[in-house]
Amino acid sequence: MREPGGTRRAPRAPVNDVQPQETGPISDRRRGGHDSSSRRAALARLEVLVVDDDPDSRELVALAVRSHGHRCRVAGDGTEALKLLAERPADLVISDWAMPEMSGAELCRRVRDGGDDVPYTYFIIMTAFDDREHLLAGMAAGADDYQRKPVRPDELEGRLISAQRVVEHHRRLEARTANLLDDSTRHYEASRTDALTGVANRMRLDEEIATLLSRARRYGHTCSLAICDVDHFKAYNDRFGHVAGDDALRSIADGMRLNLRSADALFRYGGEEFVVLLIEQSLAEAERAMERMRVQIERLGIPSARGGPLTVSVGVAELDPASDRSGEDWIARADAALYEAKARGRNRVVSTPPPGM
């Protein structure tokens, strides 16, 4: 018997559930000599798991899958299949329907129950049943396709190509979603970061203060807030220019950041003012920490417009959940301490006790 290409085909007897296959995937002779490898090469290789309790059928299907260039693992039942999938997800599962303890339909349901956080797994159920009820039951369990036994290699290749297309579509969607999430995260961070100094901005400060107020009221946590103002900064800008002023603010912000604990947070409040949140620090502890910071800023040695280095004045207030009804109340008390520091001659730290003390 000759095929359309004029080449004689030698028939082979069926072995178990896989019918005879010509040499190579879907014979070129069936397409009048056209080679399908270029079309397959455009699709990504799949990670395939073949599940069948019959060893011969399982290995023959796996051999057919590998012959089309895909990676393939095998499992003898649903329990083993779930274990292998937990170790490494598969793009495609080809599972027999009738297996002991767990049917292919039940395996499919469990794979689908994995949730949206795992990559999509294309699922093909193999079965010798050809009735409509089994077909619908398999699809209802979440199967994407239905392969009747005995398996014809050309039909299997067609289903593999279909699986590749669907899997690649899901991959593109997942990549697009990941990119959108990454973009959203970057935009979120950018909207809460001061463009000049790279520290957090006023929006992030408002969010953090709201969180700290809630925790303090619920759990009694201690926290202090400090407002730092660069002394005579307008005069600095007037003498050296705003470009030099920007450089000075960046240097001061870096100096502050390097002298904070990892648990504390630095924010640019506006202009030449910065706010520091000193987490789990009492008023006395916060005052000592800010004094160390004040000294370090002075040691930067940035020339001021009035001679000597640029310095900062600092006002510190400990959170008092009873009197600080809002973040504005807390900031206002620290701001009052800052004004007192300015009035005392600048380049100093002044703290204010909670009301009633």
Residue pairs with C-beta under 8 A, 6 or more apart in sequence:
1 8
1 9
1 11
2 8
2 9
3 9
3 27
3 29
3 30
4 29
4 30
4 32
5 28
5 29
5 32
5 33
7 29
9 22
9 29
11 20
12 20
13 20
14 20
14 150
15 56
15 60
16 54
16 56
16 57
16 60
16 150
17 54
17 57
17 60
17 61
17 126
17 128
17 149
17 150
17 151
18 57
18 60
18 61
18 64
18 150
18 151
18 153
19 150
19 151
19 152
19 153
21 64
21 153
22 29
24 67
25 36
25 40
25 67
25 68
25 153
25 157
26 36
26 153
26 154
26 157
26 158
28 34
28 35
28 36
30 154
39 161
40 68
40 69
40 161
40 164
43 161
43 164
43 165
43 168
44 164
44 167
44 168
44 171
45 69
45 70
45 71
46 70
46 71
46 91
46 92
46 160
46 163
46 164
46 167
47 70
47 71
47 73
47 88
47 89
47 90
47 91
47 92
48 62
48 65
48 70
48 71
48 72
48 73
48 90
48 91
48 92
48 93
48 94
49 72
49 73
49 74
49 75
49 81
49 84
49 85
49 90
49 92
49 93
49 94
50 58
50 61
50 62
50 65
50 72
50 73
50 74
50 75
50 94
50 95
51 58
51 74
51 75
51 76
51 77
51 78
51 80
51 81
51 93
51 94
51 95
51 96
51 99
51 104
51 107
52 58
52 61
52 74
52 76
52 95
52 96
52 99
52 126
53 76
53 77
53 96
53 99
53 100
54 96
55 76
57 96
57 149
58 74
58 76
59 74
60 151
61 94
61 126
61 151
61 156
62 72
62 74
64 151
64 153
64 156
64 157
65 72
65 94
65 156
65 160
66 72
68 157
68 160
70 92
70 160
73 84
73 90
75 81
75 83
75 84
77 99
77 100
77 101
77 102
78 95
78 99
78 101
78 102
78 103
78 104
78 106
78 107
78 110
79 101
79 102
81 93
81 95
81 107
82 107
82 110
82 111
84 90
85 93
85 111
85 121
89 118
89 119
89 121
90 121
91 119
91 121
91 122
91 163
91 167
92 121
92 122
92 123
92 124
92 160
92 163
92 167
93 107
93 108
93 111
93 121
93 122
93 123
93 124
94 124
94 126
94 147
95 104
95 107
95 108
95 123
95 124
95 125
95 126
96 104
96 125
96 126
96 127
96 149
97 103
97 104
97 105
97 125
97 126
97 127
97 129
97 134
97 138
98 104
98 127
98 128
99 107
104 125
104 126
104 127
104 138
104 143
105 125
105 137
105 138
105 141
105 143
106 141
108 123
108 125
108 138
108 141
108 142
108 143
109 141
109 142
111 121
111 123
111 142
112 123
112 141
112 142
114 121
119 170
119 171
119 174
120 166
120 167
120 170
120 174
122 144
122 145
122 163
122 166
122 167
123 142
123 143
123 144
123 145
124 143
124 144
124 145
124 146
124 147
124 159
124 163
125 138
125 141
125 143
125 145
125 146
125 147
126 147
126 148
126 149
126 151
127 134
127 138
127 146
127 147
127 148
127 149
128 148
128 149
128 150
130 148
135 146
138 146
139 146
144 163
144 166
145 159
145 162
145 163
147 155
147 156
147 159
191 203
192 200
192 201
192 203
192 204
192 207
193 199
193 200
193 201
193 204
194 200
194 201
194 267
194 268
196 246
196 249
196 250
196 268
197 249
197 250
197 253
197 254
197 268
198 250
198 253
199 253
199 256
199 257
199 266
199 267
199 268
199 274
200 208
200 265
200 266
200 267
200 268
201 267
201 268
202 267
202 268
202 269
202 270
204 267
205 267
205 269
205 275
205 277
206 327
208 265
208 267
208 277
209 225
209 277
209 327
209 330
209 331
210 327
212 221
212 223
212 277
212 279
212 319
213 319
213 321
213 324
213 326
213 327
213 330
215 221
216 222
216 223
216 319
216 321
217 321
220 321
221 280
222 280
222 281
222 282
222 318
222 319
223 277
223 278
223 279
223 280
223 281
223 318
223 319
224 277
224 278
224 281
224 282
224 283
224 285
224 286
224 316
224 317
224 318
224 319
225 275
225 276
225 277
225 278
225 316
225 317
225 318
225 319
225 330
225 331
225 334
226 275
226 276
226 278
226 286
226 290
226 314
226 315
226 316
226 317
226 334
226 349
227 269
227 273
227 274
227 275
227 314
227 315
227 331
227 334
227 335
227 337
227 338
228 256
228 273
228 274
228 275
228 276
228 290
228 293
228 312
228 313
228 314
228 338
229 272
229 273
229 312
229 313
229 314
229 338
229 342
230 236
230 248
230 249
230 252
230 272
230 273
230 310
230 311
230 312
231 304
231 310
231 311
231 312
231 313
231 342
231 346
231 347
232 304
232 305
232 306
232 310
232 346
233 245
233 248
233 271
233 272
233 310
235 304
235 305
235 306
236 244
236 245
236 248
236 304
236 305
236 310
237 244
237 245
238 305
239 305
240 248
240 305
248 302
248 310
249 272
251 300
251 302
252 274
252 297
252 300
252 302
252 310
252 312
253 266
253 268
253 274
255 293
255 296
255 297
255 300
256 266
256 274
256 276
256 293
256 297
257 266
258 296
259 292
259 293
259 296
260 266
260 276
260 289
260 293
261 279
261 289
263 279
263 280
264 276
264 277
264 278
264 279
264 281
264 289
265 276
265 277
265 279
266 274
266 275
266 276
267 274
267 275
267 276
267 277
268 274
268 275
269 275
275 331
275 334
276 290
276 293
278 285
278 286
278 289
278 290
281 289
282 318
283 316
283 317
283 318
283 351
283 353
283 354
284 351
286 316
286 318
286 351
287 316
287 349
287 351
290 314
290 316
290 349
291 349
293 312
293 314
294 311
294 312
294 314
294 347
294 348
294 349
297 310
297 311
297 312
298 309
298 310
298 311
298 347
299 309
300 309
300 310
301 309
302 309
302 310
303 309
303 310
304 310
304 311
311 346
311 347
312 347
313 338
313 341
313 342
313 346
313 347
313 348
313 349
313 350
314 338
314 341
314 348
314 349
314 350
315 334
315 335
315 336
315 337
315 338
315 339
315 340
315 341
315 349
315 350
315 351
315 352
316 334
316 337
316 349
316 350
316 351
316 352
317 330
317 333
317 334
317 337
317 351
317 352
317 354
318 351
318 353
318 354
319 330
320 330
320 354
320 355
322 354
323 329
323 354
323 355
323 356
324 330
324 333
333 352
333 355
334 352
336 352
337 350
337 351
337 352
338 350
340 350
340 352
341 348
341 349
341 350
344 350
